[in-house]
Amino acid sequence: MKQPSKLLIDLFKAYYNARKNKRKSPDCLDFEMNYEKNLFQLYQEIINKKYKISSSLCFISFYPVKREIPFSFKKSLMGG
């Protein structure tokens, strides 16, 4: 049986890490309804060089510590 690629494993790890504190956000819930399909689609876009990096919208929260919060759950998976 073929082993999954490191990229695919990393995408699943990034998904589980990104959703920790965002489980109730509408964007996360929308992504989560078909998360396996969404992750495999993202994987295909990356390996086929079709994923386009675009500007991301976020806001800065100062409570309890200063941090950047992305509006898009998918962007948070990609580190942006």
C-alpha positions as a LaTeX table, in Angstrom:
\begin{tabular}{lrrr}
\hline
Residue & $x$ (\AA) & $y$ (\AA) & $z$ (\AA) \\
\hline
Met1 & 0.00 & 0.00 & 0.00 \\
Lys2 & 1.31 & 3.42 & $-0.95$ \\
Gln3 & 2.19 & 5.75 & 1.93 \\
Pro4 & 0.66 & 9.26 & 1.95 \\
Ser5 & 3.06 & 12.05 & 1.09 \\
Lys6 & 4.62 & 14.23 & 3.77 \\
Leu7 & 2.75 & 17.23 & 2.33 \\
Leu8 & $-0.61$ & 15.51 & 2.78 \\
Ile9 & 0.25 & 14.49 & 6.34 \\
Asp10 & 1.39 & 18.07 & 7.05 \\
Leu11 & $-1.90$ & 19.46 & 5.67 \\
Phe12 & $-3.92$ & 17.23 & 8.00 \\
Lys13 & $-1.71$ & 18.24 & 10.95 \\
Ala14 & $-2.13$ & 21.92 & 10.02 \\
Tyr15 & $-5.90$ & 21.43 & 9.81 \\
Tyr16 & $-6.13$ & 19.85 & 13.27 \\
Asn17 & $-3.87$ & 22.53 & 14.72 \\
Ala18 & $-5.72$ & 25.43 & 13.03 \\
Arg19 & $-9.17$ & 24.30 & 14.16 \\
Lys20 & $-8.30$ & 24.06 & 17.87 \\
Asn21 & $-9.71$ & 27.46 & 18.82 \\
Lys22 & $-11.84$ & 28.10 & 15.75 \\
Arg23 & $-14.32$ & 25.21 & 15.88 \\
Lys24 & $-17.35$ & 27.49 & 16.21 \\
Ser25 & $-16.43$ & 30.06 & 13.58 \\
Pro26 & $-18.66$ & 30.01 & 10.48 \\
Asp27 & $-15.66$ & 29.71 & 8.14 \\
Cys28 & $-14.26$ & 26.74 & 10.09 \\
Leu29 & $-17.66$ & 25.02 & 10.25 \\
Asp30 & $-18.09$ & 25.46 & 6.51 \\
Phe31 & $-14.62$ & 24.00 & 5.81 \\
Glu32 & $-15.16$ & 21.18 & 8.33 \\
Met33 & $-18.37$ & 19.90 & 6.71 \\
Asn34 & $-16.19$ & 18.40 & 3.94 \\
Tyr35 & $-12.75$ & 18.75 & 5.44 \\
Glu36 & $-11.27$ & 15.61 & 3.86 \\
Lys37 & $-12.46$ & 16.64 & 0.39 \\
Asn38 & $-11.24$ & 20.20 & 1.02 \\
Leu39 & $-7.81$ & 19.04 & 2.21 \\
Phe40 & $-7.36$ & 16.68 & $-0.75$ \\
Gln41 & $-8.42$ & 19.48 & $-3.12$ \\
Leu42 & $-5.91$ & 21.83 & $-1.48$ \\
Tyr43 & $-3.26$ & 19.09 & $-1.74$ \\
Gln44 & $-3.99$ & 18.65 & $-5.47$ \\
Glu45 & $-3.83$ & 22.42 & $-6.05$ \\
Ile46 & $-0.42$ & 22.56 & $-4.37$ \\
Ile47 & 1.18 & 19.58 & $-6.12$ \\
Asn48 & $-0.25$ & 20.64 & $-9.50$ \\
Lys49 & 1.01 & 24.19 & $-8.87$ \\
Lys50 & $-2.52$ & 25.60 & $-9.19$ \\
Tyr51 & $-2.73$ & 27.09 & $-5.67$ \\
Lys52 & $-2.62$ & 30.86 & $-5.90$ \\
Ile53 & $-1.32$ & 32.85 & $-2.98$ \\
Ser54 & $-3.53$ & 35.88 & $-2.54$ \\
Ser55 & $-3.75$ & 38.70 & $-0.11$ \\
Ser56 & $-5.35$ & 37.79 & 3.16 \\
Leu57 & $-7.54$ & 39.85 & 5.41 \\
Cys58 & $-6.99$ & 39.73 & 9.11 \\
Phe59 & $-7.36$ & 41.82 & 12.20 \\
Ile60 & $-5.19$ & 42.37 & 15.23 \\
Ser61 & $-6.44$ & 41.41 & 18.67 \\
Phe62 & $-4.71$ & 42.77 & 21.73 \\
Tyr63 & $-6.50$ & 40.65 & 24.32 \\
Pro64 & $-5.21$ & 38.62 & 26.09 \\
Val65 & $-2.05$ & 39.06 & 24.00 \\
Lys66 & $-1.36$ & 40.79 & 20.69 \\
Arg67 & $-2.03$ & 38.42 & 17.79 \\
Glu68 & $-3.06$ & 38.39 & 14.15 \\
Ile69 & $-6.36$ & 36.65 & 13.39 \\
Pro70 & $-7.08$ & 35.64 & 9.77 \\
Phe71 & $-10.62$ & 35.92 & 8.40 \\
Ser72 & $-10.27$ & 32.79 & 6.26 \\
Phe73 & $-9.92$ & 29.36 & 7.85 \\
Lys74 & $-8.28$ & 28.00 & 4.68 \\
Lys75 & $-5.71$ & 30.79 & 4.86 \\
Ser76 & $-4.93$ & 29.85 & 8.46 \\
Leu77 & $-4.11$ & 26.33 & 7.26 \\
Met78 & $-1.60$ & 27.75 & 4.83 \\
Gly79 & 0.00 & 29.94 & 7.48 \\
Gly80 & $-1.37$ & 33.20 & 6.16 \\
\hline
\end{tabular}
